[in-house]
Amino acid sequence: MEITEFAPDIKDKLALVDFSAPWCGPCRQMAPVISRLTEKYKNRAAIVEINIDSQPAVATHYMVQSIPTLILFDHGREVTRFVGVQSTETLEKNLDDVLTKKI
């Protein structure tokens, strides 16, 4: 199962995929960060949210063992992943680095 199977619109772009669940406190803590990133990068990167309860096969395929897990993909290829609560600055730096091809 490739990333493009559950999010076909991201195969040709940068994407940050947020694996989370509604009952997860740290995931809810990340919600405002994800919202800000979605707005800031709307024309440059896809921000995709995956509910591990409704899409467990996707989470299993990407070996998500703890949530929140955020995986950064560039044209369908995993670049890096983050586990746990992350700052806006950390995620922006990594998105910007891929956009400017520093990673």
C-alpha positions as a Python dict, from the first residue, in 0.01 Angstrom:
ca = {
    (1, 'M'): (0, 0, 0),
    (2, 'E'): (159, 320, -116),
    (3, 'I'): (82, 663, 21),
    (4, 'T'): (-84, 749, -309),
    (5, 'E'): (-346, 475, -258),
    (6, 'F'): (-512, 658, 31),
    (7, 'A'): (-416, 1010, -79),
    (8, 'P'): (-379, 1000, -460),
    (9, 'D'): (-352, 1377, -494),
    (10, 'I'): (-13, 1385, -318),
    (11, 'K'): (193, 1163, -546),
    (12, 'D'): (347, 1461, -724),
    (13, 'K'): (401, 1692, -429),
    (14, 'L'): (523, 1733, -75),
    (15, 'A'): (290, 1596, 192),
    (16, 'L'): (284, 1584, 568),
    (17, 'V'): (66, 1295, 686),
    (18, 'D'): (-65, 1313, 1042),
    (19, 'F'): (-155, 972, 1188),
    (20, 'S'): (-378, 1035, 1488),
    (21, 'A'): (-706, 949, 1660),
    (22, 'P'): (-983, 1161, 1813),
    (23, 'W'): (-939, 1006, 2160),
    (24, 'C'): (-564, 1086, 2171),
    (25, 'G'): (-479, 1383, 2395),
    (26, 'P'): (-142, 1462, 2231),
    (27, 'C'): (-312, 1438, 1890),
    (28, 'R'): (-569, 1696, 1998),
    (29, 'Q'): (-278, 1911, 2120),
    (30, 'M'): (-133, 1894, 1766),
    (31, 'A'): (-461, 1998, 1599),
    (32, 'P'): (-392, 2376, 1603),
    (33, 'V'): (-42, 2316, 1464),
    (34, 'I'): (-180, 2101, 1182),
    (35, 'S'): (-443, 2365, 1111),
    (36, 'R'): (-179, 2641, 1087),
    (37, 'L'): (40, 2428, 859),
    (38, 'T'): (-257, 2347, 635),
    (39, 'E'): (-321, 2718, 588),
    (40, 'K'): (42, 2823, 551),
    (41, 'Y'): (138, 2552, 300),
    (42, 'K'): (-194, 2520, 114),
    (43, 'N'): (-45, 2588, -229),
    (44, 'R'): (290, 2420, -168),
    (45, 'A'): (226, 2101, 31),
    (46, 'A'): (-58, 1870, 120),
    (47, 'I'): (-137, 1821, 487),
    (48, 'V'): (-326, 1492, 526),
    (49, 'E'): (-486, 1361, 842),
    (50, 'I'): (-528, 985, 885),
    (51, 'N'): (-749, 854, 1164),
    (52, 'I'): (-585, 528, 1267),
    (53, 'D'): (-916, 394, 1399),
    (54, 'S'): (-1089, 423, 1061),
    (55, 'Q'): (-781, 338, 853),
    (56, 'P'): (-583, 85, 1059),
    (57, 'A'): (-432, -87, 752),
    (58, 'V'): (-260, 236, 648),
    (59, 'A'): (-120, 286, 998),
    (60, 'T'): (0, -75, 1008),
    (61, 'H'): (160, -48, 665),
    (62, 'Y'): (361, 256, 774),
    (63, 'M'): (448, 90, 1106),
    (64, 'V'): (283, 361, 1313),
    (65, 'Q'): (319, 235, 1670),
    (66, 'S'): (255, 554, 1862),
    (67, 'I'): (41, 857, 1792),
    (68, 'P'): (68, 1125, 1691),
    (69, 'T'): (308, 1018, 1418),
    (70, 'L'): (372, 1260, 1134),
    (71, 'I'): (542, 1139, 818),
    (72, 'L'): (683, 1377, 560),
    (73, 'F'): (662, 1246, 203),
    (74, 'D'): (818, 1399, -107),
    (75, 'H'): (654, 1270, -426),
    (76, 'G'): (535, 958, -244),
    (77, 'R'): (872, 880, -84),
    (78, 'E'): (910, 900, 293),
    (79, 'V'): (1163, 1167, 386),
    (80, 'T'): (1136, 1171, 765),
    (81, 'R'): (896, 1101, 1048),
    (82, 'F'): (815, 1256, 1383),
    (83, 'V'): (663, 1076, 1680),
    (84, 'G'): (488, 1267, 1955),
    (85, 'V'): (399, 1631, 1990),
    (86, 'Q'): (606, 1855, 1761),
    (87, 'S'): (645, 2230, 1750),
    (88, 'T'): (521, 2434, 1458),
    (89, 'E'): (879, 2550, 1404),
    (90, 'T'): (1017, 2195, 1376),
    (91, 'L'): (757, 2094, 1119),
    (92, 'E'): (792, 2419, 922),
    (93, 'K'): (1170, 2382, 908),
    (94, 'N'): (1141, 2031, 768),
    (95, 'L'): (872, 2128, 517),
    (96, 'D'): (1079, 2428, 407),
    (97, 'D'): (1395, 2215, 379),
    (98, 'V'): (1220, 1972, 143),
    (99, 'L'): (1064, 2256, -54),
    (100, 'T'): (1408, 2408, -105),
    (101, 'K'): (1565, 2061, -153),
    (102, 'K'): (1791, 2076, 152),
    (103, 'I'): (1681, 1724, 251),
}
